[in-house]
Amino acid sequence: MDNILIVPPETLTLVSQGSLDQWVPIIAMLVGIVWTVFKSSDAYRSWRTRVSEEKFDAAIRALEAGVQSTYDNYVRRAKAEAPDRKLTNEQRSRARFEAIQHAVSVAPARVDVIKELGGHSQAISVVEEIVQERQTKK
């Protein structure tokens, strides 16, 4: 019986009645570890890529809608009023601006058209590409 360890009852009472404050750092550490492992996983990277592609596609669709709306509401009228049936440089600039503004207004929530396309100058380039593509289809 010399090898028996006797634990005083107060110690057991303190351990069994430990406060939540003792567990918060441990829980936070475990959640942090799980989150870090998840963020480094292929599933997370795949999800982020899919979300990025969906936002980019939504921005392109919004810009295509903006180009169509601008053509319907501004370009046709401006060409009809022009003697040579062509837009001036100022009118082209205004048409690009209106197309982008319309795209921004019709884009789904949480889709920043300008940001998704890489900035304002890149958005203008995309508008020009859409216009060129539509002209070659005619």
Order of alpha helices (4+ residues) and beta strands (2+ residues): alpha-alpha-alpha-alpha-alpha-alpha-alpha
